[in-house]
Amino acid sequence: MTINNFYQDKLKVLKKSNLYRQLKVFDNINCEVIGYNNKKTAEKYISFASNDYLGLSQNKLVKETAIKAIEKYGCGAGSSRYITGNNQLYVELEKQLASFKKADEAIVFSSGYACAIGVIPALVGEGDLVVADKFIHSCLLDGIKLSSAKLIRFNHNNLEHCQKILEQNRHNFKKCLLVSETVFSMDGDLGKISELLNLAKQFQALFLSDDAHGLGLDNFKKNQFSNYHLQMGTLSKAFGVMGGYICGEKKIIDYLRNFARSQIYSTALPPSVLGGAIISLKIIKKQQLAKKALANAQFFCELMNLPIAESAIVIINLKTSKQAIAIAKNILKQKIIIASIRPPTAITPRLRITFSANHTKLKIKKLAEILKLELAKNKIKF
């Protein structure tokens, strides 16, 4: 078998299993997108598949600020932060992020993924233990693999299982890291943050929570970010721009500045991204966009007789990947986009529907009506 045949056979297996991925061209305009069919015709769709939960990627003030940053500083940073790429916008953004999270300090990375694969290997290594929720994101798993630490996973949101693992294993390792998420991206439910932080303190472990899909609704108490707790997140979802960050106690953040390789050896973010992120954070603080996005998800759940959403993410579990693809395609014909999620992205096939602060009740009602008919046609009950 030639090398090319090996790769082609791998793709054939994906296609046969309904797991093959293809890129499509979409231009985002608010919570609507323009989709291009074979690069010839353009059609308008309503999107319920974006992670732009607060609609800030299209916010007029955010865009104007990004343009001004380009005019003042240029399109690119020109180097890593550790040479000449660390301009004043970085300093201001990290200061504001730390204040927002009620932490001592924060560091901004080029993406949430870069944050995960830089932070985790810096915190733990060979001879250390990582205890993580079974549903954590792939970027966190990749960071753990890069660290060479021992990984043991506890059943999703199961505190008793987590504690049992710690009781049986913690004493065998030098350092220990607990890992979970505030909002699980493929399930939409909330992590047990306070309870896991208590376990971290009890077993002298460090706790890393990932707030990538949080909406800015957190009401953290001062000093929650202590020697035991770090929180990472992204600027590419609720913030509407690009980048990742981690915040926590001053000494640990200073340590990460010196040992997180993905931060040290990456070119700094463009000034337009930093400027946009600063304004996005100010808007998040002043306006009620997070509450509106959550309210929209909960309104949809009421219409569908689903359990009330805990986040802006609503999941409908299905039996097969083929079923997920077919339903999403049929809804697409009605000019509405929802995501069909298949393994290995999630454990089981599902429809993933995400809500923005910019969605109107009329559009949400339209989605519910169409989806109810499609689910009934496929004899799907929930």
Secondary structure, DSSP 4 states (H G I P E B T S, - for coil): --HHHHHHHHHHHHHHTT-------EEEETTEEEEEETTTEEEEEEES--S-TT-GGG-HHHHHHHHHHHHHH-SS--SBIIIII--HHHHHHHHHHHHHHT-SEEEEES-HHHHHHHHHHHH--TT-EEEEETT--HHHHHHHHHHT-EEEEEPTT-HHHHHHHHHHHGGGSS-EEEEEESB-TTT-PBP-HHHHHHHHHHTT-EEEEE-TT--S---PPTT-SSTTEEEEEESSSTTSS--EEEEE-HHHHHHHHHH-HHHHTSBPPPHHHHHHHHHHHHHHHHS-HHHHHHHHHHHHHHHHTPPPPSSSEEEEE-S-HHHHHHHHHHHHTTTEE-EEE-TTTSSS-EEEEE--TT--HHHHHHHHHHHHHHHHHTT---
